[in-house]
């Protein structure tokens, strides 16, 4: 699995664990607006971003490009460019995701 594919899978896992009760349909990680399409509240999206930070050690700055936060693929590309290794991403589970609901 490539780093980008592993990052995308990890992001979907984190989203499922953090926002599970608010998801009204299965996550479709394709498309430029795959996160926005979920229709989550800003609070739930913030919880997702914090869980990504805490779980993967990524810090989102105030200058983060909004397009990075709109889709799973853009976020995966962002994480891969920062060297998050696939082997680390592939080991995610409910117990390792910060803010997750086991």
C-alpha positions as CSV (number, residue, x, y, z in Angstrom):
1,X,0.0,0.0,0.0
2,X,1.4,3.4,-0.9
3,X,1.7,6.1,1.8
4,X,-1.1,8.1,0.1
5,X,-3.5,5.1,0.0
6,X,-2.6,4.2,3.7
7,X,-3.2,7.8,4.7
8,X,-6.5,7.9,3.0
9,X,-7.6,4.7,4.6
10,X,-6.4,6.0,8.0
11,X,-8.4,9.2,7.6
12,X,-11.5,7.3,6.8
13,X,-11.0,5.1,9.9
14,X,-10.5,8.1,12.1
15,X,-13.6,9.8,10.7
16,X,-15.7,6.6,11.2
17,X,-14.6,6.4,14.8
18,X,-15.0,10.1,15.7
19,X,-18.1,10.9,13.7
20,X,-19.8,7.5,13.6
21,X,-23.1,8.4,15.2
22,X,-23.4,11.5,12.9
23,X,-22.7,9.6,9.7
24,X,-26.0,9.0,7.9
25,X,-24.4,7.0,5.0
26,X,-21.3,5.1,4.3
27,X,-18.2,7.2,3.7
28,X,-17.3,7.6,0.0
29,X,-13.7,8.9,0.1
30,X,-13.7,9.9,-3.6
31,X,-14.1,13.4,-4.9
32,X,-12.8,16.9,-4.1
33,X,-15.5,17.4,-1.5
34,X,-15.7,14.0,0.1
35,X,-15.4,15.4,3.7
36,X,-17.8,18.3,3.1
37,X,-20.4,15.9,1.6
38,X,-20.7,14.2,5.0
39,X,-22.7,17.2,6.2
40,X,-21.1,17.2,9.7
41,X,-21.3,20.0,12.1
42,X,-18.3,22.3,12.6
43,X,-17.8,20.8,16.1
44,X,-17.6,17.2,14.7
45,X,-15.2,18.4,12.0
46,X,-13.0,20.0,14.6
47,X,-13.1,16.8,16.6
48,X,-12.0,14.9,13.5
49,X,-9.1,17.4,12.9
50,X,-8.0,17.1,16.5
51,X,-8.1,13.3,16.3
52,X,-6.0,13.4,13.2
53,X,-3.5,15.7,15.0
54,X,-3.4,13.6,18.1
55,X,-3.3,10.2,16.3
56,X,-0.8,11.0,13.5
57,X,1.2,13.8,15.1
58,X,0.2,16.4,12.4
59,X,-0.4,20.0,13.4
60,X,-2.9,21.9,11.3
61,X,-1.8,25.6,11.1
62,X,-4.0,28.6,10.6
63,X,-2.6,28.8,7.1
64,X,-3.7,25.3,6.1
65,X,-5.2,25.5,2.6
66,X,-9.0,25.0,2.9
67,X,-8.9,22.6,-0.1
68,X,-6.7,20.2,2.0
69,X,-9.5,20.0,4.6
70,X,-12.3,19.4,2.0
71,X,-11.4,15.8,0.9
72,X,-9.9,12.6,2.1
73,X,-7.6,12.5,-0.9
74,X,-6.3,16.1,-0.4
75,X,-5.6,15.3,3.3
76,X,-3.9,12.0,2.4
77,X,-1.7,13.8,-0.1
78,X,-0.8,16.4,2.5
79,X,0.1,13.7,5.1
80,X,2.1,11.7,2.6
81,X,4.1,14.8,1.6
82,X,5.0,15.2,5.3
83,X,6.4,11.7,5.5
84,X,3.8,9.9,7.6
85,X,4.9,6.3,6.8
86,X,2.4,3.8,5.5
87,X,3.4,1.2,8.1
88,X,2.4,3.6,10.9
89,X,-0.9,4.4,9.2
90,X,-1.8,0.7,8.5
91,X,-1.6,-0.1,12.2
92,X,-4.4,2.2,13.3
93,X,-7.2,0.7,15.3
94,X,-10.0,2.0,17.5
95,X,-7.7,1.9,20.5
96,X,-5.0,4.0,18.8
97,X,-7.3,6.7,17.4
98,X,-7.5,9.7,19.7
99,X,-11.1,10.6,20.3
100,X,-12.3,7.3,18.9
101,X,-15.2,5.4,20.2
102,X,-14.1,1.8,20.7
